Amino acid sequence: MRRGGLALGLGLIGAIVAMAALSLVWTPYPVDAIDVAGRLAGPSATHWLGTDHFGRDILTLILAGARTAVVVGLIAVGAGMAVGVAVGAAAAGAGGVLDEALMRLSDAAFAFPAVVSALLITSLFGAGTLNAMIAIAIFNVPVFARTTRSAARQAWRRDHVRAAVALGKSRLAVTRDHVLPTIAGVLVVQGALQFGLAILAEAALSYLGIGAQPPEPSWGRMLNDAQTYLFGQPWLALYPGLAISLAVLGCNLVGDGLRDGLDPRLRRVVRRLAT
């Protein structure tokens, strides 16, 4: 925690999560409350951040949009990590033909970005938050698979892992008991970085109209609605854009801080450069 970047990142992520939790129990106004007479009002004592073109309270939409971003990020990254880690660990542990086959499948999945996957899924099953989460999760699978395989292959060459193999433990048991705990730090760092990308991807998909659908709030949809009024009412785009930027920045700072703290070799390099 002595690293300022890590502390700042944790603070930003904590604020986003707190906003999401707060929206579950309280918002200044109901999310779907429309006030046509008060539409496009500027910040005031009644509406601290103003209102949109439907007269909805911007602060309410920001708080509720944080809930959508956090839920989508957690589920999409969690699902992608679960599948990707299993694939990468299996590839590293088995080697040979299975390793090549799994990595080529990962390469094929990695060739389709989240937006392309979302377009394909929504064309078949319709737009919505669930389909956006599936698309983002599919995109995360090859990322975690390749990260896990690379780190696991190095772990298999370590002395304590070789000793476990020499004692007769199965490769599955060695992977579970020794390899995965060894590379857990790498996976945590990658998870923090992918969480930020998942929030950004959810906002992009909602902006394109294939993510969260009305009346479900989303920062991306707020940006889409604000583009018509960008010059007359710039606060409509300022607040959701700032929320997305701070959320992604916080995740990147946490990922970088954890990487520096969990990688002793990098710490030694930084210490040598500092002296």
C-alpha positions as CSV (number, residue, x, y, z in Angstrom):
1,M,0.0,0.0,0.0
2,R,3.0,2.3,0.1
3,R,2.7,2.6,-3.7
4,G,0.5,5.6,-4.5
5,G,-0.7,4.2,-7.7
6,L,-2.1,1.0,-6.1
7,A,-3.7,3.0,-3.3
8,L,-5.3,5.4,-5.9
9,G,-6.5,2.4,-8.0
10,L,-8.1,0.7,-5.0
11,G,-9.7,3.9,-4.0
12,L,-11.3,4.4,-7.4
13,I,-12.5,0.8,-7.7
14,G,-13.8,1.0,-4.1
15,A,-15.8,4.1,-5.0
16,I,-17.3,2.4,-8.1
17,V,-18.2,-0.6,-6.1
18,A,-19.7,1.6,-3.3
19,M,-21.8,3.4,-5.9
20,A,-23.1,0.1,-7.3
21,A,-23.9,-1.1,-3.7
22,L,-25.6,2.1,-2.8
23,S,-27.8,2.0,-5.9
24,L,-29.2,-1.3,-4.7
25,V,-30.8,0.4,-1.7
26,W,-31.1,4.1,-2.5
27,T,-31.0,6.5,-5.4
28,P,-32.1,10.1,-5.4
29,Y,-35.0,9.3,-7.8
30,P,-36.4,6.1,-9.3
31,V,-34.3,5.0,-12.2
32,D,-37.3,5.1,-14.6
33,A,-38.8,8.4,-13.2
34,I,-39.5,10.7,-16.2
35,D,-40.1,14.5,-15.8
36,V,-40.8,15.9,-19.2
37,A,-41.1,19.5,-17.8
38,G,-37.7,19.3,-16.3
39,R,-35.8,17.7,-19.2
40,L,-32.3,18.9,-20.0
41,A,-32.0,20.9,-16.8
42,G,-28.6,21.8,-15.6
43,P,-27.0,20.9,-12.3
44,S,-29.1,22.3,-9.4
45,A,-30.1,21.7,-5.8
46,T,-32.9,19.5,-7.0
47,H,-30.8,17.5,-9.5
48,W,-27.2,17.7,-8.5
49,L,-25.9,16.6,-11.9
50,G,-28.8,17.8,-14.0
51,T,-31.4,15.8,-16.0
52,D,-31.3,14.1,-19.4
53,H,-33.6,14.5,-22.5
54,F,-36.3,12.5,-20.7
55,G,-36.0,14.4,-17.5
56,R,-34.3,11.5,-15.6
57,D,-31.9,12.4,-12.9
58,I,-28.3,12.0,-14.1
59,L,-26.9,11.2,-10.6
60,T,-29.4,8.3,-10.3
61,L,-28.4,7.0,-13.7
62,I,-24.7,7.2,-12.8
63,L,-25.2,5.2,-9.6
64,A,-27.4,2.6,-11.3
65,G,-25.0,2.4,-14.2
66,A,-22.2,1.6,-11.8
67,R,-24.2,-1.5,-10.8
68,T,-24.5,-2.7,-14.4
69,A,-20.8,-2.1,-15.0
70,V,-19.7,-4.0,-11.9
71,V,-22.1,-6.9,-12.4
72,V,-21.2,-7.4,-16.0
73,G,-17.5,-7.0,-15.3
74,L,-17.5,-9.5,-12.4
75,I,-19.6,-12.2,-14.2
76,A,-17.9,-11.9,-17.6
77,V,-14.4,-11.8,-16.2
78,G,-15.2,-14.6,-13.7
79,A,-16.6,-16.9,-16.3
80,G,-13.8,-16.2,-18.8
81,M,-11.2,-16.7,-16.1
82,A,-12.7,-20.0,-14.9
83,V,-12.8,-21.5,-18.4
84,G,-9.5,-19.9,-19.6
85,V,-7.5,-21.0,-16.5
86,A,-8.8,-24.6,-16.9
87,V,-7.8,-24.6,-20.6
88,G,-4.4,-23.0,-20.1
89,A,-3.6,-25.3,-17.1
90,A,-4.6,-28.4,-19.1
91,A,-2.5,-27.3,-22.1
92,A,0.6,-26.7,-20.0
93,G,0.1,-29.9,-18.0
94,A,-0.5,-32.2,-20.9
95,G,1.8,-30.7,-23.6
96,G,2.1,-32.3,-27.0
97,V,-0.9,-32.5,-29.3
98,L,-3.4,-31.5,-26.7
99,D,-1.4,-28.4,-25.9
100,E,-1.3,-27.4,-29.6
101,A,-4.9,-28.1,-30.2
102,L,-6.1,-26.1,-27.2
103,M,-3.9,-23.1,-28.1
104,R,-5.1,-23.1,-31.7
105,L,-8.7,-23.1,-30.5
106,S,-7.7,-20.2,-28.2
107,D,-6.2,-18.4,-31.2
108,A,-9.4,-18.9,-33.2
109,A,-11.5,-17.5,-30.3
110,F,-9.1,-14.6,-29.8
111,A,-9.6,-13.6,-33.5
112,F,-13.1,-12.4,-32.7
113,P,-13.2,-9.3,-30.5
114,A,-16.0,-8.8,-28.0
115,V,-17.8,-6.4,-30.3
116,V,-17.8,-8.9,-33.2
117,S,-18.9,-11.8,-30.8
118,A,-21.6,-9.6,-29.4
119,L,-22.9,-8.7,-32.9
120,L,-23.0,-12.4,-33.8
121,I,-24.7,-13.4,-30.5
122,T,-27.3,-10.5,-30.6
123,S,-28.1,-11.3,-34.2
124,L,-29.1,-14.8,-33.1
125,F,-30.6,-14.2,-29.7
126,G,-31.3,-10.5,-29.5
127,A,-29.6,-7.6,-27.7
128,G,-29.4,-7.5,-23.9
129,T,-27.0,-7.5,-20.9
130,L,-26.9,-11.3,-20.7
131,N,-25.7,-11.6,-24.3
132,A,-23.2,-8.8,-23.8
133,M,-21.8,-10.7,-20.8
134,I,-21.5,-13.9,-22.8
135,A,-19.6,-12.1,-25.6
136,I,-17.2,-10.4,-23.1
137,A,-16.7,-13.8,-21.3
138,I,-15.9,-15.5,-24.6
139,F,-13.3,-12.8,-25.4
140,N,-11.7,-13.3,-22.0
141,V,-11.3,-17.1,-22.3
142,P,-8.3,-17.1,-24.7
143,V,-6.7,-14.2,-22.8
144,F,-6.6,-16.2,-19.6
145,A,-5.8,-19.4,-21.4
146,R,-2.6,-18.0,-22.9
147,T,-1.7,-16.2,-19.7
148,T,-2.2,-19.4,-17.7
149,R,-0.3,-21.6,-20.1
150,S,2.7,-19.3,-20.3
151,A,3.0,-18.9,-16.5
152,A,2.2,-22.6,-15.9
153,R,4.9,-23.8,-18.3
154,Q,7.5,-21.8,-16.2
155,A,6.0,-23.2,-13.0
156,W,6.4,-26.8,-14.2
157,R,10.2,-26.2,-14.4
158,R,10.5,-25.1,-10.8
159,D,12.1,-27.4,-8.2
160,H,9.2,-27.9,-5.9
161,V,6.9,-28.9,-8.8
162,R,9.5,-31.3,-10.2
163,A,9.9,-32.8,-6.7
164,A,6.1,-33.4,-6.6
165,V,6.2,-35.1,-9.9
166,A,9.2,-37.3,-8.8
167,L,7.2,-38.3,-5.7
168,G,4.6,-39.9,-8.0
169,K,1.7,-37.3,-7.8
170,S,-0.5,-37.2,-10.9
171,R,-0.2,-34.2,-13.2
172,L,-3.7,-33.1,-12.3
173,A,-2.8,-33.1,-8.6
174,V,0.4,-31.3,-9.3
175,T,-1.4,-28.7,-11.3
176,R,-4.0,-28.2,-8.5
177,D,-1.7,-28.3,-5.5
178,H,1.5,-26.7,-6.8
179,V,1.2,-25.0,-10.3
180,L,-2.0,-23.0,-9.8
181,P,-1.0,-21.6,-6.4
182,T,2.4,-20.6,-7.9
183,I,0.8,-18.6,-10.7
184,A,-2.1,-17.2,-8.7
185,G,-0.5,-13.8,-8.5
186,V,-0.2,-13.6,-12.3
187,L,-3.9,-14.5,-12.7
188,V,-5.0,-11.9,-10.1
189,V,-3.1,-9.2,-12.0
190,Q,-4.6,-10.3,-15.3
191,G,-8.1,-10.4,-13.7
192,A,-7.8,-6.8,-12.5
193,L,-6.7,-5.6,-16.0
194,Q,-9.5,-7.6,-17.7
195,F,-12.1,-6.2,-15.3
196,G,-11.3,-2.7,-16.5
197,L,-11.5,-3.9,-20.1
198,A,-14.9,-5.6,-19.4
199,I,-16.3,-2.4,-18.0
200,L,-15.1,-0.6,-21.2
201,A,-16.5,-3.3,-23.4
202,E,-19.9,-3.2,-21.7
203,A,-20.1,0.6,-22.2
204,A,-19.1,0.2,-25.9
205,L,-21.7,-2.5,-26.5
206,S,-24.4,-0.5,-24.8
207,Y,-23.3,2.6,-26.8
208,L,-23.8,0.6,-30.0
209,G,-27.3,-0.5,-28.7
210,I,-26.5,-4.2,-28.3
211,G,-25.8,-4.2,-24.6
212,A,-28.0,-3.0,-21.8
213,Q,-31.5,-2.1,-23.0
214,P,-33.9,0.5,-21.7
215,P,-34.9,1.0,-18.9
216,E,-31.8,-0.7,-17.6
217,P,-29.2,2.0,-17.0
218,S,-25.8,1.9,-18.5
219,W,-23.0,4.4,-18.9
220,G,-22.6,3.5,-22.5
221,R,-26.3,4.2,-23.3
222,M,-26.0,7.5,-21.5
223,L,-23.2,8.4,-23.9
224,N,-25.2,7.4,-26.8
225,D,-28.2,9.5,-25.7
226,A,-25.9,12.5,-25.0
227,Q,-24.3,12.7,-28.4
228,T,-27.2,14.7,-29.8
229,Y,-26.9,17.3,-27.1
230,L,-23.1,17.4,-26.8
231,F,-22.7,21.1,-27.5
232,G,-25.8,22.4,-25.7
233,Q,-25.7,20.2,-22.6
234,P,-22.2,18.8,-22.3
235,W,-22.7,17.5,-18.8
236,L,-24.8,14.7,-20.3
237,A,-21.7,13.1,-21.8
238,L,-19.2,14.4,-19.2
239,Y,-20.4,12.4,-16.2
240,P,-20.8,8.9,-17.7
241,G,-17.5,9.4,-19.7
242,L,-15.7,10.4,-16.5
243,A,-17.2,7.4,-14.7
244,I,-16.0,5.0,-17.4
245,S,-12.5,6.6,-17.5
246,L,-12.0,6.5,-13.7
247,A,-13.2,2.9,-13.5
248,V,-10.8,1.7,-16.2
249,L,-8.0,3.8,-14.7
250,G,-8.6,2.3,-11.3
251,C,-8.4,-1.2,-12.6
252,N,-5.2,-0.5,-14.6
253,L,-3.5,1.1,-11.5
254,V,-4.5,-1.9,-9.4
255,G,-3.2,-4.3,-12.0
256,D,0.1,-2.5,-12.3
257,G,0.5,-2.1,-8.5
258,L,-0.2,-5.8,-7.9
259,R,2.2,-6.8,-10.7
260,D,4.9,-4.8,-9.1
261,G,4.2,-6.1,-5.7
262,L,3.8,-9.8,-6.6
263,D,6.7,-10.1,-9.0
264,P,10.0,-10.1,-7.0
265,R,12.1,-10.0,-10.1
266,L,10.5,-6.8,-11.2
267,R,11.0,-5.3,-7.7
268,R,14.7,-6.1,-8.0
269,V,14.9,-4.4,-11.4
270,V,13.1,-1.3,-10.1
271,R,15.4,-1.2,-7.1
272,R,18.5,-1.4,-9.3
273,L,17.2,1.4,-11.5
274,A,16.5,3.5,-8.5
275,T,20.1,3.2,-7.2
